[in-house]
Amino acid sequence: HAARLALLLGVTSAIMAALHRLSGEAHWLLTGILLSLRPTPEATQTKARQRIIGNTLGGIAAALVLLTHPGPWAVTAVVAAAGTLAYALRPANYLYWCLAFPLLLLLLTDFGRPTPWYAAAVRAGLVLAGALISIAASRHLWPPGHPPEPRPEHP
């Protein structure tokens, strides 16, 4: 698993560096791979599904909030609520973290400089790509082996 993860992150980083895409929001592709890939295809699929659904819905919520250009007090309230929910519910199910975290992160980023609403879509798209790469890698790049079936003994 560690070798598969290192290879995927290394190749993806090299491609991104060659395309001069290591800045801005592009790191979410690496994060999507890093947080989705698990030792088994089943675990990878479960984690990827949670990340895709959560980041997409959370990103839509963040985009809608950013479209309203909220004031500092509204941002503070949404960040407080999203942060509380993200950290409180993460132990129950990772999907809850993925739903609340885009709101928390994108609105915190908005404090220093206005974040365009479409930043949520870019983030969700890169997380989706990373999750799909992880699913493909877990199935095709050194898939976990199954123990060989016992051979029948012949007298």
DSSP file (Angstrom, degrees, kcal/mol; ACC not computed):
  #  RESIDUE AA STRUCTURE BP1 BP2  ACC     N-H-->O    O-->H-N    N-H-->O    O-->H-N    TCO  KAPPA ALPHA  PHI   PSI    X-CA   Y-CA   Z-CA
    1    1 A H     >        0   0    0      0, 0.0     4,-2.7     0, 0.0     5,-0.2   0.000 360.0 360.0 360.0 -45.3    0.0    0.0    0.0
    2    2 A A  H  >  +     0   0    0      1,-0.2     4,-2.7     2,-0.2     5,-0.2   0.902 360.0  48.5 -62.4 -40.6    2.8    2.5    0.9
    3    3 A A  H  > S+     0   0    0      2,-0.2     4,-2.6     1,-0.2    -1,-0.2   0.909 111.9  49.1 -65.7 -41.4    4.6    1.8   -2.4
    4    4 A R  H  > S+     0   0    0      2,-0.2     4,-2.5     1,-0.2    -2,-0.2   0.923 113.4  46.8 -63.2 -44.2    1.4    2.2   -4.4
    5    5 A L  H  X S+     0   0    0     -4,-2.7     4,-2.6     2,-0.2     5,-0.3   0.924 113.2  48.2 -64.5 -44.9    0.6    5.5   -2.6
    6    6 A A  H  X S+     0   0    0     -4,-2.7     4,-2.6    -5,-0.2     5,-0.2   0.916 112.8  48.8 -62.3 -43.2    4.2    6.8   -3.0
    7    7 A L  H  X S+     0   0    0     -4,-2.6     4,-2.7     2,-0.2     5,-0.3   0.934 113.0  46.9 -62.9 -46.2    4.2    5.9   -6.7
    8    8 A L  H  X S+     0   0    0     -4,-2.5     4,-2.5     1,-0.2     5,-0.2   0.932 115.9  44.0 -62.2 -46.5    0.8    7.6   -7.3
    9    9 A L  H  X S+     0   0    0     -4,-2.6     4,-2.5    -5,-0.2    -1,-0.2   0.892 115.0  49.6 -67.5 -38.5    1.7   10.7   -5.5
   10   10 A G  H  X S+     0   0    0     -4,-2.6     4,-2.3    -5,-0.3    -2,-0.2   0.932 114.1  43.5 -65.0 -46.6    5.1   10.9   -7.1
   11   11 A V  H  X S+     0   0    0     -4,-2.7     4,-2.5    -5,-0.2     5,-0.2   0.923 115.9  48.4 -65.7 -43.9    3.9   10.4  -10.6
   12   12 A T  H  X S+     0   0    0     -4,-2.5     4,-2.6    -5,-0.3    -2,-0.2   0.916 112.6  48.3 -63.6 -42.6    1.0   12.9  -10.1
   13   13 A S  H  X S+     0   0    0     -4,-2.5     4,-2.6    -5,-0.2    -1,-0.2   0.904 111.3  50.6 -63.3 -41.1    3.3   15.5   -8.6
   14   14 A A  H  X S+     0   0    0     -4,-2.3     4,-2.4     2,-0.2    -2,-0.2   0.915 111.9  46.9 -64.2 -42.5    5.8   15.1  -11.5
   15   15 A I  H  X S+     0   0    0     -4,-2.5     4,-1.9     2,-0.2    -2,-0.2   0.927 113.2  48.8 -64.5 -44.2    3.0   15.5  -14.0
   16   16 A M  H  <>S+     0   0    0     -4,-2.6     5,-3.3     1,-0.2     6,-0.3   0.894 111.7  49.6 -63.2 -39.1    1.7   18.5  -12.2
   17   17 A A  H ><5S+     0   0    0     -4,-2.6     3,-1.2     3,-0.2    -1,-0.2   0.908 109.7  51.2 -65.5 -41.3    5.2   20.0  -12.0
   18   18 A A  H 3<5S+     0   0    0     -4,-2.4    -1,-0.2     1,-0.3    -2,-0.2   0.845 113.4  44.9 -64.2 -32.5    5.7   19.5  -15.7
   19   19 A L  T 3<5S-     0   0    0     -4,-1.9    -1,-0.3    -5,-0.2    -2,-0.2   0.376 113.5-120.3 -90.6   4.1    2.4   21.2  -16.4
   20   20 A H  T < 5S+     0   0    0     -3,-1.2    -3,-0.2    -4,-0.2     3,-0.2   0.903  75.5 127.4  57.6  44.5    3.3   24.0  -14.0
   21   21 A R      < +     0   0    0     -5,-3.3    -4,-0.2     1,-0.1    -1,-0.1   0.002  26.0 106.9-119.0  26.9    0.2   23.2  -11.9
   22   22 A L  S    S+     0   0    0     -6,-0.3     2,-0.2    -5,-0.1    -1,-0.1   0.410  71.2  70.2 -86.4   4.2    1.7   22.8   -8.4
   23   23 A S  S >  S+     0   0    0     -3,-0.2     3,-1.4     3,-0.1     2,-0.1  -0.597  87.0  17.1-112.9 176.2    0.2   26.1   -7.3
   24   24 A G  G >  S-     0   0    0      1,-0.2     3,-0.6    -2,-0.2    -3,-0.0  -0.391 126.0 -20.1  67.8-136.7   -3.2   27.4   -6.5
   25   25 A E  G >  S+     0   0    0      1,-0.2     3,-2.1    -2,-0.1    -1,-0.2   0.463 108.0 100.0 -86.0  -2.8   -6.0   24.8   -6.0
   26   26 A A  G X>  +     0   0    0     -3,-1.4     3,-1.8     1,-0.3     4,-0.7   0.728  64.3  75.6 -62.2 -22.6   -4.1   22.0   -7.8
   27   27 A H  H <> S+     0   0    0     -3,-0.6     4,-2.4     1,-0.3    -1,-0.3   0.718  78.5  75.8 -62.4 -17.8   -2.9   20.4   -4.5
   28   28 A W  H <> S+     0   0    0     -3,-2.1     4,-2.4     1,-0.2    -1,-0.3   0.762  87.3  60.2 -66.9 -22.7   -6.5   19.1   -4.0
   29   29 A L  H <> S+     0   0    0     -3,-1.8     4,-1.8    -4,-0.2    -1,-0.2   0.946 108.5  42.8 -65.6 -47.5   -5.7   16.4   -6.6
   30   30 A L  H  X S+     0   0    0     -4,-0.7     4,-3.0     1,-0.2    -2,-0.2   0.902 114.4  50.9 -63.5 -41.2   -2.9   15.1   -4.5
   31   31 A T  H  X S+     0   0    0     -4,-2.4     4,-2.6     1,-0.2     5,-0.2   0.896 106.7  55.0 -63.9 -39.4   -5.1   15.4   -1.4
   32   32 A G  H  X S+     0   0    0     -4,-2.4     4,-0.8     2,-0.2    -1,-0.2   0.893 113.0  42.0 -60.1 -40.5   -7.8   13.5   -3.1
   33   33 A I  H >X S+     0   0    0     -4,-1.8     4,-2.4     2,-0.2     3,-0.6   0.947 114.7  50.5 -69.4 -49.4   -5.4   10.6   -3.8
   34   34 A L  H 3< S+     0   0    0     -4,-3.0    -2,-0.2     1,-0.2    -3,-0.2   0.876 116.2  39.9 -58.7 -41.8   -3.8   10.7   -0.4
   35   35 A L  H 3< S+     0   0    0     -4,-2.6    -1,-0.2    -5,-0.2    -2,-0.2   0.603 119.4  45.0 -87.8 -11.1   -7.1   10.7    1.5
   36   36 A S  H << S+     0   0    0     -4,-0.8    12,-0.3    -3,-0.6    11,-0.2   0.821  86.5  91.9 -99.2 -37.6   -8.9    8.2   -0.7
   37   37 A L     <  +     0   0    0     -4,-2.4    98,-0.1    -5,-0.2    97,-0.0  -0.414  51.3 171.6 -69.0 128.3   -6.4    5.4   -1.3
   38   38 A R        -     0   0    0      2,-0.3     6,-0.1    -2,-0.2    -2,-0.0  -0.795  47.8 -96.3-127.8 169.3   -6.6    2.6    1.2
   39   39 A P  S    S+     0   0    0      0, 0.0    -2,-0.1     0, 0.0     3,-0.0   0.756 105.9  44.1 -63.8 -24.6   -5.0   -0.9    1.4
   40   40 A T  S  > S-     0   0    0      1,-0.1     4,-2.3   103,-0.1    -2,-0.3  -0.879  80.6-124.4-121.0 154.1   -7.9   -2.7   -0.2
   41   41 A P  H  > S+     0   0    0      0, 0.0     4,-2.5     0, 0.0     5,-0.2   0.880 112.3  52.7 -59.9 -37.4  -10.2   -1.9   -3.2
   42   42 A E  H  > S+     0   0    0      2,-0.2     4,-2.2     1,-0.2     5,-0.2   0.932 111.0  44.8 -65.8 -45.6  -13.3   -2.1   -1.0
   43   43 A A  H  > S+     0   0    0      2,-0.2     4,-2.5     1,-0.2     5,-0.2   0.882 113.5  51.6 -66.0 -37.3  -11.9    0.3    1.6
   44   44 A T  H  X S+     0   0    0     -4,-2.3     4,-2.9     2,-0.2     5,-0.2   0.917 109.5  49.8 -64.2 -43.0  -10.7    2.7   -1.1
   45   45 A Q  H  X S+     0   0    0     -4,-2.5     4,-2.4     2,-0.2    -2,-0.2   0.907 111.8  48.0 -63.7 -41.8  -14.2    2.6   -2.8
   46   46 A T  H  X S+     0   0    0     -4,-2.2     4,-2.1     2,-0.2    -2,-0.2   0.947 115.3  43.9 -63.5 -48.9  -15.9    3.4    0.5
   47   47 A K  H  X S+     0   0    0     -4,-2.5     4,-2.4   -11,-0.2    -2,-0.2   0.907 114.4  50.1 -64.1 -42.1  -13.6    6.3    1.4
   48   48 A A  H  X S+     0   0    0     -4,-2.9     4,-2.9   -12,-0.3     5,-0.2   0.909 109.4  51.4 -63.7 -41.8  -13.7    7.7   -2.2
   49   49 A R  H  X S+     0   0    0     -4,-2.4     4,-2.6    -5,-0.2     5,-0.3   0.923 110.9  48.2 -61.4 -44.5  -17.5    7.6   -2.2
   50   50 A Q  H  X S+     0   0    0     -4,-2.1     4,-2.5     1,-0.2     5,-0.3   0.910 113.9  46.8 -62.6 -41.9  -17.6    9.5    1.1
   51   51 A R  H  X S+     0   0    0     -4,-2.4     4,-2.5     2,-0.2     5,-0.3   0.911 113.6  47.7 -67.7 -41.6  -15.2   12.1   -0.2
   52   52 A I  H  X S+     0   0    0     -4,-2.9     4,-1.9     2,-0.2     5,-0.2   0.958 118.2  39.5 -64.9 -50.7  -17.0   12.5   -3.6
   53   53 A I  H  X S+     0   0    0     -4,-2.6     4,-2.6    -5,-0.2     5,-0.3   0.953 120.2  45.0 -64.2 -50.1  -20.4   12.9   -2.1
   54   54 A G  H  X S+     0   0    0     -4,-2.5     4,-2.9    -5,-0.3     5,-0.3   0.925 115.6  44.7 -62.7 -47.4  -19.3   15.0    0.9
   55   55 A N  H  X S+     0   0    0     -4,-2.5     4,-2.0    -5,-0.3    -1,-0.2   0.842 114.2  50.6 -69.2 -32.2  -17.1   17.3   -1.0
   56   56 A T  H  X S+     0   0    0     -4,-1.9     4,-2.1    -5,-0.3    -2,-0.2   0.963 117.4  37.6 -68.6 -51.0  -19.6   17.8   -3.8
   57   57 A L  H  X S+     0   0    0     -4,-2.6     4,-2.2    -5,-0.2    -2,-0.2   0.910 119.6  48.1 -68.1 -41.4  -22.5   18.6   -1.5
   58   58 A G  H  X S+     0   0    0     -4,-2.9     4,-2.4    -5,-0.3    -1,-0.2   0.878 111.3  51.9 -64.4 -37.1  -20.3   20.6    0.9
   59   59 A G  H  X S+     0   0    0     -4,-2.0     4,-2.8    -5,-0.3    -2,-0.2   0.878 107.7  51.5 -66.1 -38.6  -18.8   22.5   -2.1
   60   60 A I  H  X S+     0   0    0     -4,-2.1     4,-2.4     2,-0.2    -2,-0.2   0.932 111.0  48.3 -63.0 -44.7  -22.3   23.4   -3.3
   61   61 A A  H  X S+     0   0    0     -4,-2.2     4,-2.1     1,-0.2    -2,-0.2   0.920 112.9  48.1 -61.1 -43.2  -23.2   24.7    0.1
   62   62 A A  H  X S+     0   0    0     -4,-2.4     4,-2.8     1,-0.2    -2,-0.2   0.908 110.6  51.2 -64.3 -41.8  -19.9   26.7    0.2
   63   63 A A  H  X S+     0   0    0     -4,-2.8     4,-2.1     1,-0.2    -1,-0.2   0.907 109.6  50.4 -62.3 -41.2  -20.5   28.1   -3.3
   64   64 A L  H  X S+     0   0    0     -4,-2.4     4,-0.8     2,-0.2    -1,-0.2   0.907 112.5  46.4 -64.3 -40.9  -24.0   29.2   -2.3
   65   65 A V  H >< S+     0   0    0     -4,-2.1     3,-0.8     1,-0.2     4,-0.3   0.927 112.5  50.1 -65.8 -43.7  -22.7   31.0    0.8
   66   66 A L  H >< S+     0   0    0     -4,-2.8     3,-1.3     1,-0.2    -2,-0.2   0.831 102.5  61.8 -65.4 -31.2  -19.9   32.6   -1.2
   67   67 A L  H 3< S+     0   0    0     -4,-2.1    -1,-0.2     1,-0.3    -2,-0.2   0.795  99.4  55.8 -63.6 -27.1  -22.3   33.8   -3.8
   68   68 A T  T << S-     0   0    0     -3,-0.8    -1,-0.3    -4,-0.8    -2,-0.2   0.564 102.6-135.1 -82.3  -7.3  -24.1   35.9   -1.2
   69   69 A H    <   -     0   0    0     -3,-1.3    -3,-0.1    -4,-0.3    -2,-0.1   0.970  30.0-150.4  50.5  62.8  -20.8   37.7   -0.3
   70   70 A P        -     0   0    0      0, 0.0    -1,-0.1     0, 0.0    -5,-0.0  -0.220   7.0-115.8 -66.8 152.5  -21.5   37.3    3.5
   71   71 A G     >  -     0   0    0      1,-0.1     4,-2.5     4,-0.0     5,-0.2  -0.237  37.2 -92.4 -77.2 173.3  -20.2   39.8    6.0
   72   72 A P  H  > S+     0   0    0      0, 0.0     4,-2.3     0, 0.0     5,-0.1   0.841 124.5  51.0 -60.9 -35.1  -17.6   38.9    8.6
   73   73 A W  H  > S+     0   0    0      2,-0.2     4,-2.2     1,-0.2     5,-0.1   0.893 111.1  47.8 -71.9 -37.7  -20.2   38.0   11.3
   74   74 A A  H  > S+     0   0    0      2,-0.2     4,-2.4     1,-0.2     5,-0.2   0.911 112.7  49.1 -66.8 -41.6  -22.1   35.7    9.0
   75   75 A V  H  X S+     0   0    0     -4,-2.5     4,-2.9     1,-0.2     5,-0.2   0.917 110.1  52.2 -62.3 -42.5  -18.8   34.0    7.9
   76   76 A T  H  X S+     0   0    0     -4,-2.3     4,-2.5    -5,-0.2    -2,-0.2   0.918 110.6  47.4 -59.9 -44.0  -17.9   33.6   11.6
   77   77 A A  H  X S+     0   0    0     -4,-2.2     4,-2.4     2,-0.2    -2,-0.2   0.918 114.6  45.3 -65.2 -43.9  -21.2   32.0   12.4
   78   78 A V  H  X S+     0   0    0     -4,-2.4     4,-3.0     2,-0.2     5,-0.3   0.909 113.8  49.5 -67.9 -41.3  -21.0   29.6    9.4
   79   79 A V  H  X S+     0   0    0     -4,-2.9     4,-2.8    -5,-0.2     5,-0.3   0.916 112.0  48.9 -62.8 -43.1  -17.4   28.7   10.2
   80   80 A A  H  X S+     0   0    0     -4,-2.5     4,-2.2    -5,-0.2    -2,-0.2   0.929 115.1  43.8 -62.7 -45.3  -18.2   28.1   13.8
   81   81 A A  H  X S+     0   0    0     -4,-2.4     4,-2.5     2,-0.2     5,-0.2   0.937 116.5  45.9 -66.3 -46.4  -21.2   25.8   12.9
   82   82 A A  H  X S+     0   0    0     -4,-3.0     4,-2.9     2,-0.2    -2,-0.2   0.904 114.1  48.9 -64.6 -41.5  -19.3   24.0   10.2
   83   83 A G  H  X S+     0   0    0     -4,-2.8     4,-2.4    -5,-0.3     5,-0.3   0.917 112.0  48.4 -64.3 -43.3  -16.2   23.5   12.4
   84   84 A T  H  X S+     0   0    0     -4,-2.2     4,-2.3    -5,-0.3     5,-0.2   0.941 115.9  43.5 -61.8 -47.6  -18.2   22.2   15.3
   85   85 A L  H  X S+     0   0    0     -4,-2.5     4,-2.4     2,-0.2     5,-0.2   0.915 113.1  52.1 -65.1 -42.9  -20.2   19.8   13.1
   86   86 A A  H  X S+     0   0    0     -4,-2.9     4,-1.1    -5,-0.2    -2,-0.2   0.946 117.8  35.9 -60.0 -50.1  -17.1   18.6   11.2
   87   87 A Y  H  < S+     0   0    0     -4,-2.4    -1,-0.2    -5,-0.2    -2,-0.2   0.843 119.1  49.2 -75.9 -32.9  -15.0   17.8   14.3
   88   88 A A  H  < S+     0   0    0     -4,-2.3     4,-0.2    -5,-0.3    -2,-0.2   0.871 118.6  37.0 -74.0 -36.0  -17.9   16.5   16.4
   89   89 A L  H >X S+     0   0    0     -4,-2.4     4,-1.9    -5,-0.2     3,-0.8   0.580  90.7  89.4 -96.3  -9.7  -19.4   14.2   13.8
   90   90 A R  T 3< S+     0   0    0     -4,-1.1    -1,-0.2     1,-0.2     7,-0.1   0.895  85.9  53.6 -56.9 -42.5  -16.1   12.9   12.2
   91   91 A P  T 34 S+     0   0    0      0, 0.0    -1,-0.2     0, 0.0     3,-0.2   0.832 108.2  52.2 -62.3 -28.1  -15.8   10.0   14.6
   92   92 A A  T <4 S-     0   0    0     -3,-0.8     2,-0.3     1,-0.3    -2,-0.2   0.924 132.7 -16.3 -72.9 -44.2  -19.4    8.9   13.7
   93   93 A N    >X  -     0   0    0     -4,-1.9     3,-1.1     1,-0.1     4,-0.8  -0.904  51.5-135.9-164.3 131.9  -18.8    8.8   10.0
   94   94 A Y  H 3> S+     0   0    0     -2,-0.3     4,-2.1     1,-0.3     3,-0.2   0.775 102.0  70.5 -61.8 -27.2  -16.2   10.3    7.7
   95   95 A L  H 3> S+     0   0    0      1,-0.2     4,-1.8     2,-0.2    -1,-0.3   0.876  93.1  56.1 -59.0 -37.7  -18.9   11.5    5.3
   96   96 A Y  H <> S+     0   0    0     -3,-1.1     4,-2.1    -7,-0.3    -1,-0.2   0.897 106.3  50.3 -62.6 -39.4  -20.0   14.1    7.9
   97   97 A W  H  X S+     0   0    0     -4,-0.8     4,-2.8     1,-0.2    -1,-0.2   0.936 109.7  50.5 -61.2 -46.3  -16.5   15.5    7.9
   98   98 A C  H  < S+     0   0    0     -4,-2.1    -1,-0.2     1,-0.2   -40,-0.2   0.789 110.6  50.5 -65.5 -27.8  -16.5   15.7    4.1
   99   99 A L  H  < S+     0   0    0     -4,-1.8     4,-0.4    -5,-0.2    -1,-0.2   0.905 119.4  33.7 -74.2 -42.3  -19.8   17.5    4.1
  100  100 A A  H  X S+     0   0    0     -4,-2.1     4,-1.8     1,-0.2     3,-0.3   0.788 103.7  71.5 -87.3 -28.9  -18.9   20.2    6.6
  101  101 A F  H  X S+     0   0    0     -4,-2.8     4,-3.2     1,-0.2     5,-0.3   0.860  90.4  57.3 -65.0 -38.6  -15.2   20.7    5.9
  102  102 A P  H  > S+     0   0    0      0, 0.0     4,-2.6     0, 0.0     5,-0.4   0.914 108.7  48.7 -58.8 -39.1  -15.6   22.5    2.5
  103  103 A L  H  > S+     0   0    0     -4,-0.4     4,-1.9    -3,-0.3     5,-0.3   0.949 114.3  45.7 -60.9 -47.7  -17.7   25.2    4.2
  104  104 A L  H  X S+     0   0    0     -4,-1.8     4,-1.8     2,-0.2    -1,-0.2   0.952 118.8  40.5 -59.9 -52.1  -15.2   25.6    6.9
  105  105 A L  H  X S+     0   0    0     -4,-3.2     4,-2.3     1,-0.2    -2,-0.2   0.932 116.3  46.2 -68.1 -48.0  -12.1   25.7    4.7
  106  106 A L  H  X S+     0   0    0     -4,-2.6     4,-1.2    -5,-0.3    -1,-0.2   0.845 114.8  47.5 -69.2 -32.1  -13.5   27.8    1.9
  107  107 A L  H  X S+     0   0    0     -4,-1.9     4,-0.6    -5,-0.4    -1,-0.2   0.841 110.6  51.5 -77.8 -31.5  -15.0   30.4    4.2
  108  108 A L  H >X S+     0   0    0     -4,-1.8     3,-1.0    -5,-0.3     4,-0.5   0.899 109.5  51.0 -66.1 -38.8  -11.8   30.6    6.3
  109  109 A T  H >X S+     0   0    0     -4,-2.3     4,-1.0     1,-0.2     3,-0.6   0.837 102.6  62.0 -63.5 -32.8   -9.9   31.2    3.0
  110  110 A D  H 3< S+     0   0    0     -4,-1.2    -1,-0.2     1,-0.2    -2,-0.2   0.684  86.7  75.0 -69.1 -18.9  -12.4   34.0    2.2
  111  111 A F  H << S+     0   0    0     -3,-1.0    -1,-0.2    -4,-0.6    -2,-0.2   0.916 101.2  38.2 -61.5 -44.0  -11.4   36.0    5.2
  112  112 A G  H << S-     0   0    0     -3,-0.6    -1,-0.2    -4,-0.5    -2,-0.2   0.860 135.4  -1.9 -78.8 -36.0   -8.1   37.2    3.8
  113  113 A R  S  < S-     0   0    0     -4,-1.0    -1,-0.3     0, 0.0     2,-0.1  -0.985  90.4 -85.7-152.0 147.4   -9.2   37.7    0.2
  114  114 A P        -     0   0    0      0, 0.0    -3,-0.1     0, 0.0    -4,-0.1  -0.350  40.7-147.2 -60.4 129.6  -12.5   37.2   -1.5
  115  115 A T        -     0   0    0     -9,-0.1    -5,-0.1    -2,-0.1     2,-0.1  -0.861  17.0-123.4 -97.8 127.5  -12.8   33.6   -2.7
  116  116 A P    >   -     0   0    0      0, 0.0     3,-1.8     0, 0.0     4,-0.4  -0.387  19.3-120.3 -68.8 150.5  -14.8   33.1   -5.9
  117  117 A W  T >  S+     0   0    0      1,-0.3     3,-1.4     2,-0.2     4,-0.5   0.826 110.1  64.1 -59.9 -32.5  -17.8   30.8   -5.7
  118  118 A Y  T 3> S+     0   0    0      1,-0.3     4,-2.3     2,-0.2    -1,-0.3   0.592  79.2  82.3 -73.8  -8.0  -16.3   28.5   -8.4
  119  119 A A  H <> S+     0   0    0     -3,-1.8     4,-2.4     1,-0.2    -1,-0.3   0.855  89.1  55.9 -60.3 -32.7  -13.3   27.7   -6.1
  120  120 A A  H <> S+     0   0    0     -3,-1.4     4,-2.5    -4,-0.4    -1,-0.2   0.890 107.2  48.1 -65.3 -38.8  -15.7   25.1   -4.5
  121  121 A A  H  > S+     0   0    0     -4,-0.5     4,-2.5     2,-0.2    -2,-0.2   0.897 111.2  49.7 -69.3 -40.0  -16.3   23.5   -7.9
  122  122 A V  H  X S+     0   0    0     -4,-2.3     4,-2.3     2,-0.2    -2,-0.2   0.934 112.8  47.5 -62.4 -45.7  -12.6   23.4   -8.7
  123  123 A R  H  X S+     0   0    0     -4,-2.4     4,-2.4     1,-0.2    -2,-0.2   0.932 113.0  47.9 -61.0 -47.3  -11.9   21.8   -5.3
  124  124 A A  H  X S+     0   0    0     -4,-2.5     4,-2.5     1,-0.2    -1,-0.2   0.893 111.4  51.3 -62.8 -39.8  -14.7   19.2   -5.7
  125  125 A G  H  X S+     0   0    0     -4,-2.5     4,-2.4     2,-0.2    -1,-0.2   0.903 111.6  46.1 -64.4 -41.4  -13.5   18.4   -9.3
  126  126 A L  H  X S+     0   0    0     -4,-2.3     4,-2.5     2,-0.2    -2,-0.2   0.873 112.4  50.3 -70.5 -36.8  -10.0   17.8   -8.2
  127  127 A V  H  X S+     0   0    0     -4,-2.4     4,-2.5     2,-0.2    -2,-0.2   0.906 110.9  50.7 -64.7 -40.9  -11.1   15.7   -5.2
  128  128 A L  H  X S+     0   0    0     -4,-2.5     4,-2.5     2,-0.2    -2,-0.2   0.934 110.8  48.1 -60.4 -47.3  -13.3   13.7   -7.6
  129  129 A A  H  X S+     0   0    0     -4,-2.4     4,-2.4     1,-0.2    -2,-0.2   0.919 112.2  49.2 -60.7 -44.0  -10.3   13.1   -9.9
  130  130 A G  H  X S+     0   0    0     -4,-2.5     4,-2.1     1,-0.2    -1,-0.2   0.898 111.3  49.3 -62.0 -41.2   -8.1   12.1   -7.0
  131  131 A A  H  X S+     0   0    0     -4,-2.5     4,-2.3     2,-0.2    -2,-0.2   0.904 111.6  48.7 -65.6 -41.5  -10.7    9.6   -5.7
  132  132 A L  H  X S+     0   0    0     -4,-2.5     4,-2.4     2,-0.2    -2,-0.2   0.886 110.2  51.2 -66.7 -38.3  -11.2    8.1   -9.2
  133  133 A I  H  X S+     0   0    0     -4,-2.4     4,-2.6    -5,-0.2    -1,-0.2   0.911 110.4  50.4 -62.6 -41.6   -7.4    7.7   -9.6
  134  134 A S  H  X S+     0   0    0     -4,-2.1     4,-2.5     2,-0.2    -2,-0.2   0.905 109.6  49.7 -63.5 -42.3   -7.3    6.0   -6.2
  135  135 A I  H  X S+     0   0    0     -4,-2.3     4,-1.3     2,-0.2    -2,-0.2   0.937 112.8  46.9 -62.3 -46.4  -10.1    3.6   -7.2
  136  136 A A  H  X S+     0   0    0     -4,-2.4     4,-2.3     1,-0.2     5,-0.4   0.914 113.6  48.6 -61.8 -42.7   -8.3    2.7  -10.4
  137  137 A A  H  X S+     0   0    0     -4,-2.6     4,-2.3     1,-0.2    -1,-0.2   0.887 107.6  54.2 -66.1 -38.8   -5.0    2.2   -8.7
  138  138 A S  H  < S+     0   0    0     -4,-2.5    -1,-0.2     1,-0.2    -2,-0.2   0.785 116.8  38.7 -68.1 -24.6   -6.5    0.0   -5.9
  139  139 A R  H  < S+     0   0    0     -4,-1.3    -2,-0.2    -3,-0.3    -1,-0.2   0.792 132.3  20.2 -91.7 -31.6   -7.9   -2.2   -8.6
  140  140 A H  H  < S+     0   0    0     -4,-2.3     2,-0.9    -5,-0.2    -3,-0.2   0.655 105.0  74.5-118.2 -19.4   -5.1   -2.3  -11.2
  141  141 A L  S  < S-     0   0    0     -4,-2.3    -1,-0.2    -5,-0.4  -137,-0.1  -0.824 126.9 -35.3-103.8  99.3   -1.9   -1.2   -9.6
  142  142 A W  S    S-     0   0    0     -2,-0.9    -1,-0.2     1,-0.1    -2,-0.1   0.964  79.7-153.6  51.6  61.2   -0.7   -4.1   -7.4
  143  143 A P        -     0   0    0      0, 0.0    -4,-0.1     0, 0.0    -1,-0.1  -0.313  31.7 -90.0 -60.5 147.3   -4.1   -5.2   -6.4
  144  144 A P        -     0   0    0      0, 0.0     2,-0.1     0, 0.0    -2,-0.0  -0.343  48.8-122.2 -60.5 135.4   -4.0   -7.0   -3.0
  145  145 A G        -     0   0    0     -3,-0.1     0, 0.0     1,-0.0     0, 0.0  -0.413  13.1-135.2 -79.3 153.6   -3.5  -10.7   -3.6
  146  146 A H        -     0   0    0     -2,-0.1     3,-0.1     1,-0.0    -1,-0.0  -0.840  35.3 -97.1-102.5 145.5   -5.8  -13.4   -2.4
  147  147 A P        -     0   0    0      0, 0.0    -1,-0.0     0, 0.0     0, 0.0  -0.348  49.5-100.6 -62.2 141.6   -4.3  -16.5   -0.8
  148  148 A P        -     0   0    0      0, 0.0     3,-0.1     0, 0.0    -3,-0.0  -0.302  38.3-107.9 -63.8 145.5   -4.0  -19.3   -3.3
  149  149 A E        -     0   0    0      1,-0.1     2,-0.1    -3,-0.1    -3,-0.0  -0.478  41.9 -99.3 -71.3 143.2   -6.7  -21.9   -3.1
  150  150 A P        -     0   0    0      0, 0.0    -1,-0.1     0, 0.0     3,-0.0  -0.368  35.5-124.6 -65.1 140.9   -5.5  -25.2   -1.6
  151  151 A R        -     0   0    0      1,-0.1     2,-0.1    -3,-0.1     0, 0.0  -0.663  28.7-108.4 -84.8 138.0   -4.7  -27.8   -4.2
  152  152 A P        -     0   0    0      0, 0.0     2,-0.4     0, 0.0    -1,-0.1  -0.420  32.4-122.1 -66.8 140.6   -6.5  -31.1   -3.8
  153  153 A E        -     0   0    0     -2,-0.1     0, 0.0     2,-0.0     0, 0.0  -0.679  22.1-158.0 -84.0 133.1   -4.3  -33.9   -2.7
  154  154 A H              0   0    0     -2,-0.4     0, 0.0     1,-0.1     0, 0.0  -0.949 360.0 360.0-111.8 130.1   -4.1  -36.9   -5.0
  155  155 A P              0   0    0      0, 0.0    -1,-0.1     0, 0.0    -2,-0.0   0.520 360.0 360.0 -71.3 360.0   -3.0  -40.2   -3.5
